[in-house]
Amino acid sequence: MPHVVIDFSAGLEASFDMDLLCKSVFDALILDVEINAPALKIRARPQPYFHIGTEPQTFAHATLYLLAGRADDTKARLSDIVLHAMDAVLPSVGSLSVDVRDMNKTAYAKRVKG
């Protein structure tokens, strides 16, 4: 925990390095005191079907999932960190956005080997 899921326009992976995107978001987030690097998980997935506005454009949208309890200013700061990391790797993508979601501590379950 936390998780970052980046959905993007299918085809962007032909022009942009999505591994670099994941690494850049990871590297930016671990500089923040709120983030536990060993528990941070980043993944990116193409979305083949989408429609945005009235003009054709590409997109990347990140959802940052955090266990509930963080202050709004912390969420805003982390959202800005993710957006800036995305913009550095995807400067010509038409729409970049980030959302932060609280995860219910009592409902979240995981298993980690090792």
Rosetta constraint file for C-alpha pairs under 8 A:
AtomPair CA 1 CA 36 HARMONIC 7.74 0.50
AtomPair CA 1 CA 39 HARMONIC 5.00 0.50
AtomPair CA 1 CA 40 HARMONIC 5.43 0.50
AtomPair CA 1 CA 41 HARMONIC 6.84 0.50
AtomPair CA 1 CA 65 HARMONIC 7.74 0.50
AtomPair CA 1 CA 66 HARMONIC 6.70 0.50
AtomPair CA 1 CA 67 HARMONIC 7.38 0.50
AtomPair CA 2 CA 35 HARMONIC 7.43 0.50
AtomPair CA 2 CA 36 HARMONIC 7.97 0.50
AtomPair CA 2 CA 39 HARMONIC 6.59 0.50
AtomPair CA 2 CA 40 HARMONIC 5.11 0.50
AtomPair CA 2 CA 41 HARMONIC 6.39 0.50
AtomPair CA 2 CA 64 HARMONIC 7.10 0.50
AtomPair CA 2 CA 65 HARMONIC 5.61 0.50
AtomPair CA 2 CA 66 HARMONIC 5.04 0.50
AtomPair CA 2 CA 67 HARMONIC 7.22 0.50
AtomPair CA 3 CA 40 HARMONIC 6.00 0.50
AtomPair CA 3 CA 41 HARMONIC 4.77 0.50
AtomPair CA 3 CA 42 HARMONIC 5.92 0.50
AtomPair CA 3 CA 64 HARMONIC 5.85 0.50
AtomPair CA 3 CA 65 HARMONIC 5.09 0.50
AtomPair CA 3 CA 66 HARMONIC 6.97 0.50
AtomPair CA 4 CA 40 HARMONIC 7.98 0.50
AtomPair CA 4 CA 41 HARMONIC 6.22 0.50
AtomPair CA 4 CA 42 HARMONIC 4.74 0.50
AtomPair CA 4 CA 43 HARMONIC 6.35 0.50
AtomPair CA 4 CA 62 HARMONIC 6.46 0.50
AtomPair CA 4 CA 63 HARMONIC 5.59 0.50
AtomPair CA 4 CA 64 HARMONIC 4.49 0.50
AtomPair CA 4 CA 65 HARMONIC 6.21 0.50
AtomPair CA 5 CA 42 HARMONIC 6.09 0.50
AtomPair CA 5 CA 43 HARMONIC 5.13 0.50
AtomPair CA 5 CA 44 HARMONIC 5.76 0.50
AtomPair CA 5 CA 45 HARMONIC 7.66 0.50
AtomPair CA 5 CA 62 HARMONIC 5.52 0.50
AtomPair CA 5 CA 63 HARMONIC 5.29 0.50
AtomPair CA 5 CA 64 HARMONIC 6.66 0.50
AtomPair CA 6 CA 42 HARMONIC 7.81 0.50
AtomPair CA 6 CA 43 HARMONIC 6.20 0.50
AtomPair CA 6 CA 44 HARMONIC 4.46 0.50
AtomPair CA 6 CA 45 HARMONIC 6.26 0.50
AtomPair CA 6 CA 60 HARMONIC 6.58 0.50
AtomPair CA 6 CA 61 HARMONIC 5.51 0.50
AtomPair CA 6 CA 62 HARMONIC 4.18 0.50
AtomPair CA 6 CA 63 HARMONIC 6.42 0.50
AtomPair CA 7 CA 44 HARMONIC 5.85 0.50
AtomPair CA 7 CA 45 HARMONIC 5.11 0.50
AtomPair CA 7 CA 46 HARMONIC 5.80 0.50
AtomPair CA 7 CA 47 HARMONIC 6.32 0.50
AtomPair CA 7 CA 60 HARMONIC 5.61 0.50
AtomPair CA 7 CA 61 HARMONIC 5.27 0.50
AtomPair CA 7 CA 62 HARMONIC 6.33 0.50
AtomPair CA 8 CA 12 HARMONIC 7.16 0.50
AtomPair CA 8 CA 44 HARMONIC 7.41 0.50
AtomPair CA 8 CA 45 HARMONIC 6.38 0.50
AtomPair CA 8 CA 46 HARMONIC 4.97 0.50
AtomPair CA 8 CA 47 HARMONIC 5.71 0.50
AtomPair CA 8 CA 58 HARMONIC 7.70 0.50
AtomPair CA 8 CA 59 HARMONIC 5.54 0.50
AtomPair CA 8 CA 60 HARMONIC 4.13 0.50
AtomPair CA 8 CA 61 HARMONIC 6.32 0.50
AtomPair CA 9 CA 46 HARMONIC 5.71 0.50
AtomPair CA 9 CA 47 HARMONIC 5.25 0.50
AtomPair CA 9 CA 48 HARMONIC 6.43 0.50
AtomPair CA 9 CA 49 HARMONIC 7.98 0.50
AtomPair CA 9 CA 50 HARMONIC 7.58 0.50
AtomPair CA 9 CA 58 HARMONIC 5.61 0.50
AtomPair CA 9 CA 59 HARMONIC 5.47 0.50
AtomPair CA 9 CA 60 HARMONIC 6.54 0.50
AtomPair CA 10 CA 46 HARMONIC 4.58 0.50
AtomPair CA 10 CA 47 HARMONIC 5.06 0.50
AtomPair CA 10 CA 48 HARMONIC 4.81 0.50
AtomPair CA 10 CA 49 HARMONIC 7.91 0.50
AtomPair CA 11 CA 15 HARMONIC 7.51 0.50
AtomPair CA 11 CA 46 HARMONIC 7.57 0.50
AtomPair CA 12 CA 16 HARMONIC 5.87 0.50
AtomPair CA 12 CA 58 HARMONIC 7.83 0.50
AtomPair CA 13 CA 17 HARMONIC 6.15 0.50
AtomPair CA 13 CA 18 HARMONIC 6.06 0.50
AtomPair CA 13 CA 46 HARMONIC 7.97 0.50
AtomPair CA 16 CA 89 HARMONIC 7.49 0.50
AtomPair CA 16 CA 90 HARMONIC 6.96 0.50
AtomPair CA 17 CA 21 HARMONIC 6.39 0.50
AtomPair CA 17 CA 89 HARMONIC 7.92 0.50
AtomPair CA 18 CA 22 HARMONIC 6.24 0.50
AtomPair CA 18 CA 44 HARMONIC 7.04 0.50
AtomPair CA 19 CA 23 HARMONIC 6.19 0.50
AtomPair CA 20 CA 24 HARMONIC 5.87 0.50
AtomPair CA 20 CA 89 HARMONIC 7.44 0.50
AtomPair CA 21 CA 25 HARMONIC 6.21 0.50
AtomPair CA 21 CA 85 HARMONIC 7.61 0.50
AtomPair CA 21 CA 86 HARMONIC 6.52 0.50
AtomPair CA 21 CA 89 HARMONIC 5.94 0.50
AtomPair CA 21 CA 90 HARMONIC 7.94 0.50
AtomPair CA 22 CA 26 HARMONIC 6.12 0.50
AtomPair CA 22 CA 42 HARMONIC 5.85 0.50
AtomPair CA 22 CA 43 HARMONIC 6.47 0.50
AtomPair CA 22 CA 44 HARMONIC 7.01 0.50
AtomPair CA 23 CA 27 HARMONIC 5.95 0.50
AtomPair CA 24 CA 28 HARMONIC 6.07 0.50
AtomPair CA 24 CA 85 HARMONIC 5.87 0.50
AtomPair CA 24 CA 86 HARMONIC 7.58 0.50
AtomPair CA 24 CA 89 HARMONIC 7.71 0.50
AtomPair CA 25 CA 29 HARMONIC 6.12 0.50
AtomPair CA 25 CA 42 HARMONIC 7.69 0.50
AtomPair CA 25 CA 81 HARMONIC 7.85 0.50
AtomPair CA 25 CA 82 HARMONIC 5.77 0.50
AtomPair CA 25 CA 85 HARMONIC 5.36 0.50
AtomPair CA 25 CA 86 HARMONIC 6.81 0.50
AtomPair CA 26 CA 30 HARMONIC 6.22 0.50
AtomPair CA 26 CA 40 HARMONIC 7.38 0.50
AtomPair CA 26 CA 41 HARMONIC 7.88 0.50
AtomPair CA 26 CA 42 HARMONIC 6.77 0.50
AtomPair CA 27 CA 31 HARMONIC 6.96 0.50
AtomPair CA 28 CA 32 HARMONIC 7.72 0.50
AtomPair CA 28 CA 81 HARMONIC 6.48 0.50
AtomPair CA 28 CA 82 HARMONIC 7.24 0.50
AtomPair CA 28 CA 85 HARMONIC 6.59 0.50
AtomPair CA 29 CA 35 HARMONIC 6.54 0.50
AtomPair CA 29 CA 78 HARMONIC 7.13 0.50
AtomPair CA 29 CA 81 HARMONIC 6.59 0.50
AtomPair CA 29 CA 82 HARMONIC 7.09 0.50
AtomPair CA 30 CA 35 HARMONIC 5.54 0.50
AtomPair CA 30 CA 36 HARMONIC 6.83 0.50
AtomPair CA 30 CA 37 HARMONIC 5.44 0.50
AtomPair CA 31 CA 35 HARMONIC 7.60 0.50
AtomPair CA 32 CA 78 HARMONIC 7.93 0.50
AtomPair CA 35 CA 40 HARMONIC 7.23 0.50
AtomPair CA 36 CA 40 HARMONIC 6.33 0.50
AtomPair CA 51 CA 56 HARMONIC 7.75 0.50
AtomPair CA 52 CA 56 HARMONIC 6.84 0.50
AtomPair CA 52 CA 57 HARMONIC 6.81 0.50
AtomPair CA 57 CA 93 HARMONIC 7.65 0.50
AtomPair CA 57 CA 94 HARMONIC 5.34 0.50
AtomPair CA 57 CA 95 HARMONIC 7.32 0.50
AtomPair CA 58 CA 93 HARMONIC 5.53 0.50
AtomPair CA 58 CA 94 HARMONIC 5.00 0.50
AtomPair CA 58 CA 95 HARMONIC 6.31 0.50
AtomPair CA 59 CA 93 HARMONIC 5.91 0.50
AtomPair CA 59 CA 94 HARMONIC 5.70 0.50
AtomPair CA 59 CA 95 HARMONIC 4.54 0.50
AtomPair CA 59 CA 96 HARMONIC 5.81 0.50
AtomPair CA 60 CA 93 HARMONIC 7.39 0.50
AtomPair CA 60 CA 95 HARMONIC 6.39 0.50
AtomPair CA 60 CA 96 HARMONIC 5.06 0.50
AtomPair CA 60 CA 97 HARMONIC 6.62 0.50
AtomPair CA 61 CA 95 HARMONIC 7.95 0.50
AtomPair CA 61 CA 96 HARMONIC 5.75 0.50
AtomPair CA 61 CA 97 HARMONIC 4.76 0.50
AtomPair CA 61 CA 98 HARMONIC 5.65 0.50
AtomPair CA 61 CA 99 HARMONIC 7.85 0.50
AtomPair CA 62 CA 82 HARMONIC 7.69 0.50
AtomPair CA 62 CA 97 HARMONIC 6.31 0.50
AtomPair CA 62 CA 98 HARMONIC 4.67 0.50
AtomPair CA 62 CA 99 HARMONIC 6.35 0.50
AtomPair CA 63 CA 98 HARMONIC 5.73 0.50
AtomPair CA 63 CA 99 HARMONIC 4.83 0.50
AtomPair CA 63 CA 100 HARMONIC 5.73 0.50
AtomPair CA 63 CA 101 HARMONIC 7.03 0.50
AtomPair CA 64 CA 79 HARMONIC 7.58 0.50
AtomPair CA 64 CA 98 HARMONIC 7.37 0.50
AtomPair CA 64 CA 99 HARMONIC 6.17 0.50
AtomPair CA 64 CA 100 HARMONIC 4.67 0.50
AtomPair CA 64 CA 101 HARMONIC 6.10 0.50
AtomPair CA 65 CA 100 HARMONIC 5.97 0.50
AtomPair CA 65 CA 101 HARMONIC 4.89 0.50
AtomPair CA 65 CA 102 HARMONIC 5.97 0.50
AtomPair CA 65 CA 103 HARMONIC 6.40 0.50
AtomPair CA 66 CA 70 HARMONIC 7.96 0.50
AtomPair CA 66 CA 100 HARMONIC 7.35 0.50
AtomPair CA 66 CA 101 HARMONIC 6.23 0.50
AtomPair CA 66 CA 102 HARMONIC 5.17 0.50
AtomPair CA 66 CA 103 HARMONIC 5.73 0.50
AtomPair CA 67 CA 102 HARMONIC 5.52 0.50
AtomPair CA 67 CA 103 HARMONIC 4.62 0.50
AtomPair CA 67 CA 104 HARMONIC 6.29 0.50
AtomPair CA 67 CA 105 HARMONIC 5.86 0.50
AtomPair CA 68 CA 102 HARMONIC 4.66 0.50
AtomPair CA 68 CA 103 HARMONIC 5.34 0.50
AtomPair CA 68 CA 104 HARMONIC 5.89 0.50
AtomPair CA 68 CA 105 HARMONIC 6.40 0.50
AtomPair CA 69 CA 102 HARMONIC 7.76 0.50
AtomPair CA 70 CA 74 HARMONIC 6.40 0.50
AtomPair CA 70 CA 75 HARMONIC 6.85 0.50
AtomPair CA 71 CA 75 HARMONIC 6.46 0.50
AtomPair CA 72 CA 76 HARMONIC 6.15 0.50
AtomPair CA 73 CA 77 HARMONIC 6.13 0.50
AtomPair CA 74 CA 78 HARMONIC 6.20 0.50
AtomPair CA 75 CA 79 HARMONIC 6.04 0.50
AtomPair CA 75 CA 100 HARMONIC 6.48 0.50
AtomPair CA 76 CA 80 HARMONIC 6.22 0.50
AtomPair CA 77 CA 81 HARMONIC 6.29 0.50
AtomPair CA 78 CA 82 HARMONIC 6.32 0.50
AtomPair CA 79 CA 83 HARMONIC 6.19 0.50
AtomPair CA 79 CA 98 HARMONIC 5.95 0.50
AtomPair CA 79 CA 99 HARMONIC 6.80 0.50
AtomPair CA 79 CA 100 HARMONIC 6.69 0.50
AtomPair CA 80 CA 84 HARMONIC 6.11 0.50
AtomPair CA 81 CA 85 HARMONIC 6.26 0.50
AtomPair CA 82 CA 86 HARMONIC 6.15 0.50
AtomPair CA 82 CA 98 HARMONIC 7.11 0.50
AtomPair CA 83 CA 87 HARMONIC 6.10 0.50
AtomPair CA 83 CA 96 HARMONIC 7.11 0.50
AtomPair CA 83 CA 97 HARMONIC 6.62 0.50
AtomPair CA 83 CA 98 HARMONIC 6.28 0.50
AtomPair CA 84 CA 88 HARMONIC 6.22 0.50
AtomPair CA 85 CA 89 HARMONIC 6.70 0.50
AtomPair CA 86 CA 90 HARMONIC 5.79 0.50
AtomPair CA 86 CA 91 HARMONIC 7.85 0.50
AtomPair CA 86 CA 96 HARMONIC 7.45 0.50
AtomPair CA 87 CA 91 HARMONIC 4.99 0.50
AtomPair CA 87 CA 96 HARMONIC 7.32 0.50
AtomPair CA 103 CA 107 HARMONIC 7.90 0.50
AtomPair CA 103 CA 108 HARMONIC 6.87 0.50
AtomPair CA 104 CA 108 HARMONIC 6.03 0.50
